């Protein structure tokens, strides 16, 4: 695996990414910790499809927040370890543009697509407009 020269904690190259990830981490903590908002829990209310849908939505939101929180924590660890910008699958450098868009990305775009079971097709600018 490729390592950066300095650990992420001292590497000025990743100071902005670290700050962004820490802010995201702090913002996600409340949503991930609270599985659903307080709803009226009487027997009549729980029979209501609206209340059940709201509870299911809140649980799904909390699960997404928790998953993203885990990704952010992993990115912060990778900064500290000095391998933040290196793809975990192919060991190549993750482009700065991708990290700017998705600071918690731990794979390059082709490896992420393969991980998600998608096919990556590279189109030229001309092909996109045909």
N, C-alpha and C positions, 0 to 999 in steps of 0.2 A: 504494500500500500504506500502511496506517495504521502509524505508528510511535509507540511509547510516548515519553513526555517524556525519560526517562533511558535510558541504555544498560542492558542487563540486569545488567551487572557492578556498577552502582551503584544499581540500582533495588531498594529493600527489598521491594517487592511480590513479586519473584521469588526472593528469597534462599532460601526454603524449597524451592521447586521446583528451584533450582540444586543445593542440597545433596542432595535426593532423587535427582536425575539423576546427579550425580557418584558417589553410592553405588551406584546401579544400574550405572553404567559400570564401576566397579572390580570389582563382583561378576561382570559378564559377561565381562570380559577373559580369564580363564583358560579358560572354556568355549569361547569363540570362537577362541582361539589354538590349542587342542589338538583336532584333528579327531576323534580317537577314543582311547579308553583303551587301555592296553597289554593285548593279548590274546595268547595263545599263537599263534605264527605258523607252526607246523610244517605240513607238507602235510596231515597227518591232521586237525589242528585246523581248518584252513581249509575242509576238506570238511564239517565239521560245520555243520548248519543253525543250530544254536544260536549258534555263534560268529559266523557270517555275519550273523545277525539282530542280534546285539549290536553288531557293527561298523556296520551300517547305521543302527541306532538312534543310536549315538554320532555318526555323521556328520550325521544329521538334527538332533540336538540342537545340534551345533556350528553348523550352518547357521542354525538359528533364533536362537541366541545372537548370531551375527554380524550377522544382519539387525536384531535389536533393538538391538545395540550401535551400529549405524549410525544408527538412529532417535534414540537417546539423544544421540549426538554432534551430530546435526542440531539437536535441541532445545537443547542447550547453546550452539550457535552462534547460534541464534535469540534466546536470552536475551542473549548478548553484543551482538548486533546491535540489540536493542530491539524486536523484533517477535514475541516468543515467543507471545503470546496471540492472534495474528491468523491466521485461516485462510489457508493458502497458495493456496486456490482462489477464494474469494469475498471475501476481505479484510474479513470481519466478525470481531468479537470471539468467540473461543472461550470458552464459558461456564466459569467457575471450577470448577464441579462436574465437568465433563469433564476439565479439567486436573488436578484433584485425583485423579481416578480413573486417568487415563492421562497422566502428566506429559510424556511424549514425543509426545503428540498434536499434529499440525501441521495438522489439518483439523477443522472443526466436524463434528458427527455426521451431518448430511445430506450434506455433501460427502464425508465418509469412506465413507458407504454408497454414494454414487454412484461413488466411486473403485473400490470393491470390486464394483461392478455389482449392488448390492442396491437394492431399493425401500424407501424409508422411509415407514412408515405411522404416523401419530400417533393413538394411541388415548386416549380419555379414561379416567379412572379407572373410571368406570361401565362402559365397553365392555370393559375387561379382565376384569371379573367376570361378564359375561353368558354 
